[in-house]
Amino acid sequence: MMRYTVVPQNVCPTSISFTLEGNVVRDVSFVRGCDGNLKALSKLVDGMTVEEIEGFLKGNICKQRGTSCADQLARAVREKYEESKRV
């Protein structure tokens, strides 16, 4: 089990933190951004696999940004999961 913090790109939150237990994501938290929405998102994805999160959230776009908080979470969990497999 590892805790990760990433800096998302082109969204309001300044960081996203989460724990990976194999490919299961737990304890997601965002710093800044739409507090209520991001707390709800964090609760909804708790216990999902990296693949499930990608399936639901990857590619969701916020306005003209080309990404969103949800999309950045999906990208972050995949990136850190792939890194954890190389160790």
DSSP file (Angstrom, degrees, kcal/mol; ACC not computed):
  #  RESIDUE AA STRUCTURE BP1 BP2  ACC     N-H-->O    O-->H-N    N-H-->O    O-->H-N    TCO  KAPPA ALPHA  PHI   PSI    X-CA   Y-CA   Z-CA
    1    1 A M              0   0    0      0, 0.0     2,-0.4     0, 0.0    20,-0.2   0.000 360.0 360.0 360.0 127.0    0.0    0.0    0.0
    2    2 A M  E     -A   20   0A   0     18,-2.0    18,-2.8    20,-0.1     2,-0.4  -0.974 360.0-140.1-131.5 143.9    1.5    3.3   -1.1
    3    3 A R  E     -A   19   0A   0     -2,-0.4     2,-0.3    16,-0.2    16,-0.2  -0.875  24.8-171.3-101.2 133.0    0.2    6.9   -0.8
    4    4 A Y  E     -A   18   0A   0     14,-3.3    14,-2.2    -2,-0.4     2,-0.4  -0.923  14.4-165.2-125.2 149.1    0.8    9.2   -3.7
    5    5 A T  E     -A   17   0A   0     -2,-0.3     2,-0.3    12,-0.2    12,-0.2  -0.997  14.5-178.1-131.6 129.5    0.4   12.9   -4.4
    6    6 A V  E     -A   16   0A   0     10,-2.8    10,-2.3    -2,-0.4    70,-0.0  -0.881  27.7-126.9-125.2 156.7    0.4   14.4   -7.9
    7    7 A V        -     0   0    0     -2,-0.3     8,-0.2     8,-0.2     7,-0.1  -0.914  31.6-143.7-102.6 110.5    0.1   17.9   -9.3
    8    8 A P        -     0   0    0      0, 0.0     2,-0.4     0, 0.0     3,-0.2  -0.292  11.1-125.6 -73.7 161.5   -2.7   18.0  -11.8
    9    9 A Q  S    S-     0   0    0      1,-0.2     3,-0.1    59,-0.1    63,-0.1  -0.891  76.6  -2.4-112.5 136.3   -2.6   20.0  -15.0
   10   10 A N  S    S+     0   0    0     -2,-0.4     2,-0.3     1,-0.2    57,-0.2   0.747 104.6 100.7  61.8  29.6   -5.1   22.7  -16.2
   11   11 A V  S    S-     0   0    0      2,-0.3    -1,-0.2    -3,-0.2    57,-0.1  -0.886  80.8-108.6-135.2 169.4   -7.6   22.2  -13.4
   12   12 A C  S    S+     0   0    0     -2,-0.3    21,-0.3    -3,-0.1    -1,-0.1   0.888  88.8  87.5 -69.6 -42.5   -8.4   24.1  -10.2
   13   13 A P        -     0   0    0      0, 0.0    -2,-0.3     0, 0.0    19,-0.2  -0.280  63.3-152.9 -60.5 145.2   -7.0   21.7   -7.6
   14   14 A T  S    S+     0   0    0     17,-2.6     2,-0.3     1,-0.3    18,-0.1   0.642  75.5   8.2 -92.4 -17.3   -3.3   22.1   -6.8
   15   15 A S  E     - B   0  31A   0     16,-0.9    16,-2.3    -8,-0.2     2,-0.4  -0.987  55.3-152.7-158.6 156.1   -2.8   18.4   -5.8
   16   16 A I  E     -AB   6  30A   0    -10,-2.3   -10,-2.8    -2,-0.3     2,-0.4  -1.000  17.9-170.9-128.0 128.6   -4.5   15.1   -5.8
   17   17 A S  E     +AB   5  29A   0     12,-3.1    12,-2.6    -2,-0.4     2,-0.3  -0.925  13.9 153.4-120.4 147.6   -3.6   12.4   -3.2
   18   18 A F  E     -A    4   0A   0    -14,-2.2   -14,-3.3    -2,-0.4     2,-0.4  -0.981  35.5-120.7-162.7 162.7   -4.6    8.8   -3.0
   19   19 A T  E     -AB   3  26A   0      7,-2.9     7,-2.6    -2,-0.3     2,-0.5  -0.922  19.6-152.4-111.4 137.2   -3.6    5.4   -1.8
   20   20 A L  E     -AB   2  25A   0    -18,-2.8   -18,-2.0    -2,-0.4     2,-0.6  -0.950  11.9-176.5-110.0 126.7   -3.0    2.4   -4.0
   21   21 A E  E >  S- B   0  24A   0      3,-2.8     3,-1.7    -2,-0.5     2,-0.6  -0.864  76.5 -55.9-115.4  91.2   -3.5   -1.1   -2.7
   22   22 A G  T 3  S-     0   0    0     -2,-0.6   -20,-0.1     1,-0.2    62,-0.1  -0.657 120.8 -24.0  68.8-118.9   -2.5   -3.1   -5.8
   23   23 A N  T 3  S+     0   0    0     -2,-0.6    27,-2.1    -3,-0.1     2,-0.4   0.225 116.9 105.5-106.7  14.7   -4.9   -1.7   -8.4
   24   24 A V  E <   -BC  21  49A   0     -3,-1.7    -3,-2.8    25,-0.2     2,-0.4  -0.819  61.4-144.3 -98.0 131.7   -7.5   -0.5   -5.9
   25   25 A V  E     +B   20   0A   0     23,-3.1    22,-3.2    -2,-0.4    23,-0.4  -0.792  25.1 169.0 -99.9 133.8   -7.7    3.2   -5.2
   26   26 A R  E     +B   19   0A   0     -7,-2.6    -7,-2.9    -2,-0.4    20,-0.1  -0.935  49.3  20.0-137.9 160.3   -8.6    4.5   -1.7
   27   27 A D  E     -     0   0A   0     -2,-0.3     2,-0.3    -9,-0.2    -1,-0.1   0.864  68.8-173.5  52.8  51.1   -8.6    7.7    0.3
   28   28 A V  E     +     0   0A   0     14,-0.4     2,-0.3   -10,-0.1   -10,-0.2  -0.565   6.7 173.8 -75.9 136.7   -8.7   10.2   -2.6
   29   29 A S  E     -B   17   0A   0    -12,-2.6   -12,-3.1    -2,-0.3     2,-0.4  -0.997  17.3-155.2-144.6 146.6   -8.4   13.8   -1.6
   30   30 A F  E     -B   16   0A   0     -2,-0.3     2,-0.6   -14,-0.2   -14,-0.2  -0.905  12.3-140.2-117.0 144.9   -8.0   17.1   -3.6
   31   31 A V  E    S-B   15   0A   0    -16,-2.3   -17,-2.6    -2,-0.4   -16,-0.9  -0.950  74.0 -15.0-105.8 122.1   -6.5   20.3   -2.4
   32   32 A R  S    S+     0   0    0     -2,-0.6     2,-0.1   -19,-0.2   -17,-0.1  -0.116  91.2  93.2  73.6-176.6   -8.5   23.3   -3.7
   33   33 A G  S    S-     0   0    0    -21,-0.3     2,-1.3   -20,-0.1    -1,-0.1  -0.466  94.9 -17.9  91.6-168.2  -11.1   23.1   -6.4
   34   34 A C     >  -     0   0    0      1,-0.2     4,-2.8    -2,-0.1     5,-0.3  -0.605  67.2-160.7 -77.6  94.0  -14.9   22.6   -6.0
   35   35 A D  H  > S+     0   0    0     -2,-1.3     4,-2.3     1,-0.2     5,-0.2   0.853  81.9  42.7 -50.9 -53.2  -14.9   21.3   -2.5
   36   36 A G  H  > S+     0   0    0      1,-0.2     4,-2.1     2,-0.2    -1,-0.2   0.921 116.9  46.9 -63.5 -44.6  -18.3   19.6   -2.4
   37   37 A N  H  > S+     0   0    0      1,-0.2     4,-2.6     2,-0.2    -1,-0.2   0.902 114.0  47.3 -64.1 -41.0  -18.0   18.0   -5.8
   38   38 A L  H  X S+     0   0    0     -4,-2.8     4,-2.2     2,-0.2    -1,-0.2   0.836 110.1  52.2 -74.0 -31.4  -14.5   16.7   -5.2
   39   39 A K  H  X S+     0   0    0     -4,-2.3     4,-2.0    -5,-0.3    -1,-0.2   0.911 112.0  47.4 -65.4 -41.3  -15.4   15.3   -1.8
   40   40 A A  H  X S+     0   0    0     -4,-2.1     4,-2.5    -5,-0.2    -2,-0.2   0.931 111.3  50.0 -64.6 -45.4  -18.3   13.5   -3.5
   41   41 A L  H  X S+     0   0    0     -4,-2.6     4,-2.0     1,-0.2    -1,-0.2   0.915 109.1  53.0 -58.0 -43.5  -16.0   12.2   -6.4
   42   42 A S  H  X S+     0   0    0     -4,-2.2     4,-0.9     1,-0.2   -14,-0.4   0.896 110.7  46.3 -60.6 -41.7  -13.6   11.0   -3.8
   43   43 A K  H  < S+     0   0    0     -4,-2.0     3,-0.4     1,-0.2    -1,-0.2   0.895 110.6  53.5 -67.2 -40.3  -16.3    9.0   -2.0
   44   44 A L  H  < S+     0   0    0     -4,-2.5    -2,-0.2     1,-0.2    -1,-0.2   0.863 112.7  41.7 -65.5 -36.6  -17.6    7.5   -5.2
   45   45 A V  H >< S+     0   0    0     -4,-2.0     3,-2.7    -5,-0.2   -20,-0.3   0.598  81.9 121.4 -89.3  -9.8  -14.3    6.2   -6.4
   46   46 A D  T 3< S+     0   0    0     -4,-0.9   -20,-0.2    -3,-0.4     3,-0.1  -0.346  84.9  13.2 -58.6 121.4  -13.1    4.8   -3.1
   47   47 A G  T 3  S+     0   0    0    -22,-3.2    -1,-0.3     1,-0.4   -21,-0.1   0.339  98.0 126.8  93.2  -5.5  -12.5    1.1   -3.5
   48   48 A M    <   -     0   0    0     -3,-2.7   -23,-3.1   -23,-0.4    -1,-0.4  -0.443  60.4-114.6 -78.7 157.9  -12.7    1.2   -7.3
   49   49 A T  B  >  -C   24   0A   0    -25,-0.2     4,-2.4    -2,-0.1   -25,-0.2  -0.456  26.8-108.0 -83.5 164.2   -9.9   -0.3   -9.4
   50   50 A V  H  > S+     0   0    0    -27,-2.1     4,-2.5     1,-0.2     5,-0.2   0.909 122.1  52.0 -55.7 -43.6   -7.7    1.8  -11.7
   51   51 A E  H  > S+     0   0    0      2,-0.2     4,-2.4     1,-0.2    -1,-0.2   0.884 108.5  49.4 -64.1 -40.7   -9.5    0.3  -14.7
   52   52 A E  H  > S+     0   0    0      2,-0.2     4,-2.0     1,-0.2     5,-0.2   0.925 111.1  49.3 -65.2 -43.8  -12.9    1.2  -13.3
   53   53 A I  H  X>S+     0   0    0     -4,-2.4     4,-3.0     1,-0.2     5,-0.6   0.928 112.0  48.6 -61.7 -44.9  -11.9    4.8  -12.6
   54   54 A E  H  X5S+     0   0    0     -4,-2.5     4,-1.5     1,-0.2    -1,-0.2   0.926 109.6  53.2 -59.2 -44.4  -10.5    5.1  -16.1
   55   55 A G  H  <5S+     0   0    0     -4,-2.4    -1,-0.2     1,-0.2    -2,-0.2   0.865 119.2  33.5 -60.6 -38.2  -13.7    3.7  -17.6
   56   56 A F  H  <5S+     0   0    0     -4,-2.0    -1,-0.2    -5,-0.1    -2,-0.2   0.850 132.8  21.9 -84.6 -37.0  -15.9    6.1  -15.8
   57   57 A L  H ><5S+     0   0    0     -4,-3.0     3,-2.0    -5,-0.2    -3,-0.2   0.738  84.1 106.7-113.5 -27.0  -13.8    9.3  -15.7
   58   58 A K  T 3<<S+     0   0    0     -4,-1.5     3,-0.1    -5,-0.6    13,-0.1  -0.359  89.5  20.9 -63.5 131.9  -11.0    9.4  -18.3
   59   59 A G  T 3  S+     0   0    0      1,-0.3     2,-0.3     9,-0.1    -1,-0.3   0.334  81.5 140.4  93.6  -6.4  -11.8   11.8  -21.1
   60   60 A N    <   -     0   0    0     -3,-2.0     2,-0.4     8,-0.1    11,-0.4  -0.561  39.8-152.8 -68.3 131.7  -14.4   13.9  -19.1
   61   61 A I        -     0   0    0     -2,-0.3     2,-0.6    -3,-0.1     7,-0.2  -0.874  13.5-149.9-116.4 140.5  -13.7   17.5  -20.1
   62   62 A C    >   -     0   0    0      5,-2.8     3,-2.0    -2,-0.4     5,-0.4  -0.937  60.9 -61.3-109.3 111.6  -14.3   20.8  -18.1
   63   63 A K  T 3  S-     0   0    0     -2,-0.6     3,-0.4     1,-0.3    -2,-0.0  -0.206 109.6 -25.0  51.7-133.0  -15.1   23.7  -20.4
   64   64 A Q  T 3  S+     0   0    0      1,-0.2    -1,-0.3     2,-0.1    -3,-0.0   0.262 111.3 100.4 -94.1  11.5  -12.3   24.5  -22.8
   65   65 A R  S <  S-     0   0    0     -3,-2.0    -1,-0.2     2,-0.2    -2,-0.1   0.730  81.5-132.8 -73.8 -22.9   -9.5   23.0  -20.6
   66   66 A G  S    S+     0   0    0     -3,-0.4     2,-0.3     1,-0.3    -1,-0.1   0.524  83.3  41.3  80.4   4.4   -9.2   19.7  -22.5
   67   67 A T        -     0   0    0     -5,-0.4    -5,-2.8   -57,-0.2     2,-0.3  -0.890  68.1-150.6-159.8-176.1   -9.3   17.9  -19.2
   68   68 A S     >  -     0   0    0     -2,-0.3     4,-2.8    -7,-0.2     5,-0.2  -0.942  39.8 -93.4-156.2 173.5  -11.1   17.9  -15.8
   69   69 A C  H  > S+     0   0    0     -2,-0.3     4,-2.1     2,-0.2     5,-0.1   0.917 127.4  48.5 -59.8 -42.6  -10.5   17.0  -12.2
   70   70 A A  H  > S+     0   0    0      2,-0.2     4,-2.3     1,-0.2    -1,-0.2   0.917 111.9  48.4 -64.5 -43.7  -12.0   13.6  -12.8
   71   71 A D  H  > S+     0   0    0    -11,-0.4     4,-2.4     1,-0.2    -2,-0.2   0.903 110.6  51.3 -62.3 -42.2   -9.9   13.1  -15.9
   72   72 A Q  H  X S+     0   0    0     -4,-2.8     4,-2.4     2,-0.2    -1,-0.2   0.870 108.8  51.6 -64.9 -36.4   -6.8   14.2  -14.0
   73   73 A L  H  X S+     0   0    0     -4,-2.1     4,-2.7     2,-0.2     5,-0.3   0.940 109.7  49.4 -63.1 -46.7   -7.6   11.7  -11.3
   74   74 A A  H  X S+     0   0    0     -4,-2.3     4,-1.6     1,-0.2    -2,-0.2   0.908 113.7  45.8 -59.7 -42.8   -8.0    8.9  -13.8
   75   75 A R  H  X S+     0   0    0     -4,-2.4     4,-2.5     2,-0.2    -1,-0.2   0.898 112.8  51.0 -66.4 -40.3   -4.7    9.8  -15.4
   76   76 A A  H  X S+     0   0    0     -4,-2.4     4,-2.6     2,-0.2     5,-0.3   0.919 109.2  48.2 -66.2 -44.7   -2.9   10.1  -12.1
   77   77 A V  H  X S+     0   0    0     -4,-2.7     4,-2.1     1,-0.2    -1,-0.2   0.891 113.7  48.3 -66.5 -36.2   -4.0    6.7  -10.7
   78   78 A R  H  X S+     0   0    0     -4,-1.6     4,-2.6    -5,-0.3     5,-0.2   0.941 111.9  49.5 -65.4 -46.6   -3.0    5.0  -14.0
   79   79 A E  H  X S+     0   0    0     -4,-2.5     4,-2.2     1,-0.2    -2,-0.2   0.934 115.2  42.4 -58.4 -48.5    0.4    6.7  -14.0
   80   80 A K  H  X S+     0   0    0     -4,-2.6     4,-2.3     2,-0.2    -1,-0.2   0.854 112.5  54.1 -71.4 -33.3    1.2    5.8  -10.4
   81   81 A Y  H  X S+     0   0    0     -4,-2.1     4,-1.4    -5,-0.3    -1,-0.2   0.935 109.9  47.0 -63.2 -45.5   -0.2    2.2  -10.8
   82   82 A E  H  X S+     0   0    0     -4,-2.6     4,-0.9     1,-0.2     3,-0.2   0.901 112.1  50.7 -63.1 -40.7    2.1    1.7  -13.8
   83   83 A E  H >X S+     0   0    0     -4,-2.2     3,-0.8    -5,-0.2     4,-0.8   0.906 106.8  54.7 -61.9 -40.9    5.1    3.1  -11.8
   84   84 A S  H 3< S+     0   0    0     -4,-2.3     3,-0.3     1,-0.2    -1,-0.2   0.800 103.1  56.1 -66.6 -27.6    4.3    0.8   -8.9
   85   85 A K  H 3< S+     0   0    0     -4,-1.4    -1,-0.2    -3,-0.2    -2,-0.2   0.755 103.3  55.3 -73.9 -24.1    4.5   -2.2  -11.1
   86   86 A R  H <<        0   0    0     -4,-0.9    -1,-0.2    -3,-0.8    -2,-0.2   0.663 360.0 360.0 -81.9 -16.8    8.0   -1.3  -12.3
   87   87 A V     <        0   0    0     -4,-0.8    -1,-0.2    -3,-0.3    -2,-0.1   0.492 360.0 360.0 -76.7 360.0    9.4   -1.2   -8.7
